């Protein structure tokens, strides 16, 4: 199944996504990093993990927050437009990127542009668009899309969570995963 998805995903990911506006540089940088890391490498996250071994990882005590208590590794992603962290839990087809600060509205627009229209024969399905109120981060929005192909049980799942509050610990989180049988 991954042999089928890998070339199709690569074609999709060769396009660039950018909304030009001065105050939105962090959201644009986040979308580009998400595209280059999680989306592009989703068919083979272990190869990306091997490439990243040459770069300094976050210490275990700091990585735990980004790995939600699971074993794995997290790396700071230096960028002049923001503070990002890339996390790869061990043994899972799951990649997640975090942004401390970014324009959440622009992040939503860019994410939706990236995942709402996959190349044929893949189809995209919006599986979640939910707004909630949390004590820690204020209002949050979670959007999830799945890409699937006819007669294939495994799917690509893309999730974005945003928290626009200036007091939110992290304002943007995007993940990519392979789900299903």
Order of alpha helices (4+ residues) and beta strands (2+ residues): alpha-alpha-alpha-alpha-beta-beta-beta-alpha-beta-beta-beta-beta
